[in-house]
């Protein structure tokens, strides 16, 4: 096996995602992956350290559900790949290294390499013009434009997009300060790439700085569920009433404000990803990272640090900073997420993971631990 690997010497990015996920090679690799992925630890036990090849094989094969069932992927962290030359200096934020910055640079590098590997597949789009009309409309409708500072931002609902919209309005002079206490208007005083002519769109996609912010997929879904069905009457009436009627016996009298998390997940499973509401549509479908080559992928988990880094990159005025979270905002904690997941049928979670698997894999988020042992704890 070692001789065969030396002869081939694959590109490191190929190791993250096999060229064809439907070949016999994938099935053979999945069957033998367990023995290759369990080197001996210092204490004589076994330590699970799957390679990105193994991760790609798992995603591409029916072995994914088995791995989720056994909890093998739940706590797996990406292997310590070395960042590409120049990546550390180019992405360092603020001149000072915060604790854990090197780990985060590795994470960024894994994301970039994984996206490149996946997007090299023959069937993947190379530009927005290769997308079907509906998918093209979606991504162009989510790309906000700043011509003055020459950047494009793909906004993802439930990933601090309201604060980014405030910043765009301040940069354009439509808002005095990011701290102004006004109800956010998500349409006015904003420029959307989809409203421009094809040649104007192509120019900006080629020449502007492009960025996106991502979030753990399950955490984002829970945030949308709690916000929209627990607080927003419009969503309760438009979606909640239909969800309860569809998935609950004798649910015709519901006002849509008592949708359970399980009912919400069942609704998501029955919806086509491309037709979903933007608050729970997969990030991949919203922002099309294969058709749009983003210069930076920010994380909700490092929101302020990554946001201020982006503001430096686009050379925004020094007085503009990313807004602090409002005092009333109640973030989804790890404990809250575990509570909801552990009190939901595991079958629903497993099926939903497949629907959002590109968000997990491309942006390097671990699959949630839903094993019985973990949930008992």
C-alpha positions as CSV (number, residue, x, y, z in Angstrom):
1,X,0.0,0.0,0.0
2,X,2.8,2.4,0.8
3,X,4.5,1.7,-2.5
4,X,1.2,2.4,-4.3
5,X,0.8,5.7,-2.5
6,X,4.4,6.7,-3.3
7,X,3.9,6.0,-7.0
8,X,0.7,8.0,-7.3
9,X,1.7,11.1,-5.1
10,X,-1.8,12.7,-5.2
11,X,-2.5,16.4,-4.9
12,X,-3.2,17.2,-1.2
13,X,-6.6,18.7,-2.2
14,X,-7.6,15.5,-3.9
15,X,-7.2,13.7,-0.6
16,X,-10.1,15.7,0.8
17,X,-12.7,14.6,-1.7
18,X,-12.5,11.7,-4.1
19,X,-12.7,12.4,-7.8
20,X,-15.8,10.2,-8.2
21,X,-17.9,9.4,-5.2
22,X,-19.8,6.6,-6.9
23,X,-17.0,4.3,-8.0
24,X,-16.1,0.8,-6.7
25,X,-12.9,2.4,-5.3
26,X,-15.0,4.5,-2.9
27,X,-16.9,1.5,-1.7
28,X,-13.7,-0.5,-1.1
29,X,-12.1,2.5,0.7
30,X,-15.1,2.8,2.9
31,X,-15.0,-0.8,3.8
32,X,-11.3,-0.8,4.7
33,X,-11.2,2.8,6.1
34,X,-11.6,1.7,9.7
35,X,-8.3,-0.1,9.9
36,X,-6.4,2.6,8.2
37,X,-7.9,5.4,10.3
38,X,-7.1,3.9,13.8
39,X,-3.4,4.3,14.5
40,X,-2.0,3.3,17.9
41,X,-1.9,6.0,20.6
42,X,1.0,6.6,22.9
43,X,-0.8,4.7,25.7
44,X,-1.3,1.6,23.6
45,X,-5.0,2.3,22.9
46,X,-6.5,3.3,19.5
47,X,-7.1,6.9,18.5
48,X,-9.5,7.8,15.7
49,X,-7.7,10.2,13.3
50,X,-9.4,9.9,9.9
51,X,-7.8,11.5,7.0
52,X,-9.7,13.9,4.8
53,X,-9.8,11.1,2.2
54,X,-11.7,9.1,4.7
55,X,-14.0,12.0,5.5
56,X,-14.7,12.4,1.8
57,X,-15.4,8.7,1.4
58,X,-17.8,8.8,4.3
59,X,-19.7,11.7,2.9
60,X,-19.9,10.1,-0.5
61,X,-21.0,6.6,0.6
62,X,-23.8,5.0,2.5
63,X,-21.3,4.6,5.4
64,X,-22.2,8.1,6.6
65,X,-25.3,7.0,8.4
66,X,-23.4,4.2,10.1
67,X,-20.7,6.6,11.2
68,X,-23.3,9.0,12.6
69,X,-25.0,6.1,14.4
70,X,-21.8,5.1,16.2
71,X,-20.9,8.7,17.0
72,X,-17.5,8.3,15.3
73,X,-17.7,11.6,13.4
74,X,-19.2,13.6,16.3
75,X,-16.1,14.9,17.9
76,X,-13.6,14.5,15.0
77,X,-11.5,17.5,14.3
78,X,-9.8,18.2,10.9
79,X,-6.2,16.9,10.7
80,X,-3.4,19.5,11.1
81,X,-2.7,20.4,7.5
82,X,-0.1,23.1,7.0
83,X,-1.6,26.3,5.6
84,X,-0.5,27.2,2.1
85,X,2.4,29.6,1.7
86,X,1.4,33.1,2.4
87,X,-1.9,32.2,3.9
88,X,-1.0,33.1,7.5
89,X,0.4,36.6,6.7
90,X,-2.4,37.4,4.3
91,X,-5.2,36.6,6.7
92,X,-3.8,37.7,10.0
93,X,-6.2,40.1,11.7
94,X,-5.2,43.3,13.4
95,X,-1.4,42.7,13.5
96,X,-1.6,40.8,16.8
97,X,-2.0,37.0,17.1
98,X,-4.8,36.0,19.4
99,X,-4.7,32.7,21.2
100,X,-5.7,29.9,18.8
101,X,-5.1,31.9,15.7
102,X,-2.8,29.2,14.2
103,X,-5.6,26.7,14.7
104,X,-8.0,29.0,12.9
105,X,-5.6,29.5,10.0
106,X,-5.5,25.7,9.6
107,X,-9.3,25.6,9.7
108,X,-9.4,28.3,6.9
109,X,-6.9,26.3,4.9
110,X,-8.9,23.1,5.2
111,X,-12.1,25.0,4.1
112,X,-10.3,26.5,1.1
113,X,-8.7,23.2,0.0
114,X,-12.0,21.3,0.5
115,X,-13.9,23.8,-1.5
116,X,-11.3,23.8,-4.3
117,X,-11.3,20.0,-4.4
118,X,-15.1,19.7,-4.5
119,X,-15.6,22.5,-7.0
120,X,-13.1,20.9,-9.4
121,X,-15.5,18.1,-10.0
122,X,-16.7,18.1,-13.6
123,X,-20.4,18.6,-12.7
124,X,-19.9,21.7,-10.5
125,X,-20.5,25.2,-11.8
126,X,-17.5,27.4,-12.6
127,X,-19.4,30.7,-12.6
128,X,-22.8,32.1,-11.8
129,X,-23.7,31.9,-15.5
130,X,-23.4,28.1,-15.4
131,X,-26.1,27.9,-12.7
132,X,-29.7,27.2,-13.6
133,X,-31.8,30.4,-13.7
134,X,-33.4,29.8,-10.3
135,X,-30.1,29.1,-8.5
136,X,-28.5,32.1,-10.2
137,X,-31.3,34.4,-9.0
138,X,-30.9,33.2,-5.5
139,X,-27.2,33.8,-5.2
140,X,-27.3,37.2,-7.0
141,X,-30.2,38.2,-4.7
142,X,-27.9,37.5,-1.7
143,X,-24.8,39.3,-2.9
144,X,-24.8,42.8,-1.5
145,X,-22.6,45.4,-3.2
146,X,-20.4,48.2,-2.0
147,X,-19.0,50.0,-5.1
148,X,-17.3,52.6,-3.0
149,X,-15.2,50.0,-1.1
150,X,-15.3,47.4,-3.9
151,X,-16.6,44.4,-2.1
152,X,-19.4,41.8,-2.4
153,X,-20.9,40.2,0.7
154,X,-23.1,37.1,0.5
155,X,-25.5,37.5,3.4
156,X,-26.7,34.4,5.2
157,X,-29.8,34.8,7.4
158,X,-29.1,33.9,11.1
159,X,-25.4,34.5,10.6
160,X,-25.3,38.2,11.8
161,X,-26.4,39.5,8.4
162,X,-28.5,42.3,10.0
163,X,-25.3,43.9,11.5
164,X,-23.5,43.6,8.2
165,X,-26.4,45.3,6.5
166,X,-26.1,48.1,9.0
167,X,-22.4,48.5,8.1
168,X,-23.2,48.6,4.4
169,X,-25.7,51.4,5.1
170,X,-23.2,53.3,7.1
171,X,-20.5,53.0,4.4
172,X,-23.0,54.2,1.9
173,X,-24.0,57.2,4.0
174,X,-27.6,56.0,4.4
175,X,-27.2,55.4,8.2
176,X,-25.4,57.6,10.6
177,X,-24.0,54.9,12.9
178,X,-24.2,51.1,13.3
179,X,-25.5,51.7,16.8
180,X,-28.6,53.5,15.7
181,X,-31.6,51.8,17.3
182,X,-33.9,51.3,14.3
183,X,-35.8,48.3,13.1
184,X,-33.7,46.8,10.3
185,X,-35.1,47.4,6.8
186,X,-33.6,44.5,4.8
187,X,-34.3,46.0,1.4
188,X,-34.0,49.8,1.3
189,X,-30.6,51.6,0.9
190,X,-28.9,48.3,-0.1
191,X,-27.5,47.4,-3.5
192,X,-28.0,43.9,-4.7
193,X,-25.9,42.3,-7.4
194,X,-29.0,40.8,-9.0
195,X,-30.3,44.2,-9.8
196,X,-27.4,45.0,-12.2
197,X,-26.8,44.2,-15.8
198,X,-24.8,41.0,-16.8
199,X,-21.6,42.9,-17.7
200,X,-21.8,44.9,-14.4
201,X,-22.3,41.6,-12.5
202,X,-19.3,39.9,-14.2
203,X,-17.0,42.9,-13.6
204,X,-17.8,43.0,-9.9
205,X,-17.5,39.2,-9.5
206,X,-14.1,39.3,-11.1
207,X,-12.6,42.4,-9.5
208,X,-14.3,43.0,-6.1
209,X,-13.3,41.5,-2.7
210,X,-15.8,38.8,-1.9
211,X,-16.6,37.3,1.5
212,X,-19.2,35.2,3.3
213,X,-19.9,34.3,7.0
214,X,-20.9,30.7,8.0
215,X,-22.2,29.0,11.0
216,X,-22.7,25.5,12.4
217,X,-25.7,24.3,10.3
218,X,-27.7,22.7,13.1
219,X,-27.1,25.8,15.4
220,X,-28.3,28.0,12.6
221,X,-31.5,25.9,12.1
222,X,-32.2,26.0,15.8
223,X,-31.7,29.8,15.9
224,X,-34.1,30.2,12.9
225,X,-36.7,27.9,14.6
226,X,-36.7,29.7,17.9
227,X,-36.8,33.1,16.3
228,X,-39.3,32.6,13.6
229,X,-41.8,30.3,15.4
230,X,-41.3,31.7,18.8
231,X,-41.4,35.4,18.1
232,X,-42.5,36.4,14.6
233,X,-46.2,36.2,14.0
234,X,-45.8,36.5,10.2
235,X,-43.8,33.2,10.1
236,X,-46.2,31.5,12.5
237,X,-49.1,32.3,10.2
238,X,-47.3,31.7,6.9
239,X,-45.4,28.6,7.8
240,X,-46.4,27.4,11.3
241,X,-50.0,26.9,10.6
242,X,-49.2,24.7,7.5
243,X,-46.5,22.7,9.4
244,X,-48.8,21.8,12.3
245,X,-51.7,21.0,9.9
246,X,-49.4,18.7,7.8
247,X,-47.6,16.8,10.6
248,X,-49.9,16.8,13.6
249,X,-53.2,14.9,14.0
250,X,-56.0,17.3,14.7
251,X,-53.7,20.3,14.2
252,X,-56.1,22.4,12.2
253,X,-56.8,24.8,15.1
254,X,-53.2,25.8,15.7
255,X,-52.2,29.5,15.3
256,X,-48.7,28.3,14.2
257,X,-47.0,29.4,17.4
258,X,-46.6,25.9,18.9
259,X,-44.6,24.2,16.1
260,X,-42.3,21.6,17.7
261,X,-38.7,21.3,16.7
262,X,-39.4,17.8,15.3
263,X,-42.2,19.1,13.2
264,X,-40.0,21.8,11.8
265,X,-37.3,19.2,10.9
266,X,-39.9,17.0,9.2
267,X,-41.0,20.0,7.2
268,X,-37.4,20.7,6.1
269,X,-36.9,17.1,5.0
270,X,-39.9,17.4,2.7
271,X,-38.8,20.7,1.2
272,X,-36.6,21.1,-1.8
273,X,-33.4,22.9,-0.8
274,X,-33.6,25.3,-3.7
275,X,-37.2,26.4,-2.8
276,X,-36.6,26.8,1.0
277,X,-37.1,30.1,2.8
278,X,-33.7,31.8,3.0
279,X,-33.6,31.5,6.8
280,X,-33.2,27.7,6.6
281,X,-31.9,27.2,3.1
282,X,-28.5,25.6,3.1
283,X,-25.6,28.1,2.9
284,X,-24.3,26.3,-0.2
285,X,-27.5,27.0,-2.1
286,X,-27.7,30.6,-0.9
287,X,-24.1,31.6,-1.8
288,X,-22.9,29.0,-4.3
289,X,-19.2,28.8,-3.2
290,X,-18.3,26.9,-6.4
291,X,-19.8,29.5,-8.7
292,X,-18.4,32.5,-6.7
293,X,-14.8,32.4,-5.6
294,X,-14.9,34.0,-2.1
295,X,-11.7,35.6,-0.9
296,X,-12.6,35.1,2.8
297,X,-14.9,32.8,4.8
298,X,-15.7,34.2,8.2
299,X,-17.1,32.2,11.1
300,X,-19.9,33.1,13.4
301,X,-17.9,31.5,16.2
302,X,-15.3,34.3,15.7
303,X,-17.6,37.0,14.6
304,X,-16.0,40.1,15.8
305,X,-12.4,39.1,15.0
306,X,-13.3,38.0,11.5
307,X,-15.6,40.9,10.8
308,X,-13.0,43.5,11.9
309,X,-10.4,41.7,9.7
310,X,-12.8,42.1,6.7
311,X,-13.3,45.7,7.5
312,X,-9.5,46.2,7.4
313,X,-9.2,44.3,4.1
314,X,-11.8,46.6,2.4
315,X,-10.1,49.7,4.0
316,X,-13.3,50.9,5.6
317,X,-13.0,54.1,7.8
318,X,-11.4,53.4,11.2
319,X,-14.4,54.6,13.1
320,X,-16.5,51.8,11.7
321,X,-16.5,48.7,13.9
322,X,-18.7,45.6,13.9
323,X,-21.7,46.2,16.2
324,X,-21.9,44.4,19.6
325,X,-24.8,42.0,20.1
326,X,-27.9,43.5,21.5
327,X,-28.5,43.0,25.2
328,X,-31.7,41.2,24.6
329,X,-30.2,38.7,22.2
330,X,-30.1,35.1,23.5
331,X,-27.6,33.1,21.5
332,X,-27.9,29.4,21.0
333,X,-25.5,27.7,23.4
334,X,-24.0,24.3,22.9
335,X,-26.1,23.0,25.9
336,X,-29.3,24.3,24.3
337,X,-28.5,22.7,20.9
338,X,-27.7,19.4,22.6
339,X,-30.9,19.5,24.5
340,X,-33.0,19.9,21.3
341,X,-31.0,17.3,19.3
342,X,-31.1,14.8,22.1
343,X,-34.9,15.2,22.5
344,X,-35.5,14.7,18.8
345,X,-35.9,11.4,16.9
346,X,-32.4,10.3,15.8
347,X,-33.8,9.3,12.5
348,X,-34.8,12.9,11.7
349,X,-31.4,14.2,12.6
350,X,-29.6,11.7,10.5
351,X,-31.8,12.4,7.4
352,X,-31.4,16.1,7.9
353,X,-27.6,15.9,8.1
354,X,-27.6,14.5,4.6
355,X,-29.6,17.4,3.4
356,X,-27.1,19.9,4.9
357,X,-24.0,17.8,4.4
358,X,-22.3,20.2,2.0
359,X,-22.5,22.9,4.7
360,X,-20.9,20.6,7.2
361,X,-18.2,19.4,4.9
362,X,-17.2,22.5,2.9
363,X,-17.1,24.7,6.0
364,X,-15.5,22.0,8.2
365,X,-18.1,21.7,11.0
366,X,-18.2,18.5,13.0
367,X,-21.4,16.4,12.8
368,X,-23.4,16.6,16.0
369,X,-23.1,13.8,18.6
370,X,-26.5,12.2,19.0
371,X,-25.4,8.9,20.5
372,X,-27.5,7.5,23.3
373,X,-24.5,7.6,25.7
374,X,-23.8,11.2,25.0
375,X,-27.5,12.2,25.3
376,X,-27.8,10.3,28.7
377,X,-24.9,12.5,30.0
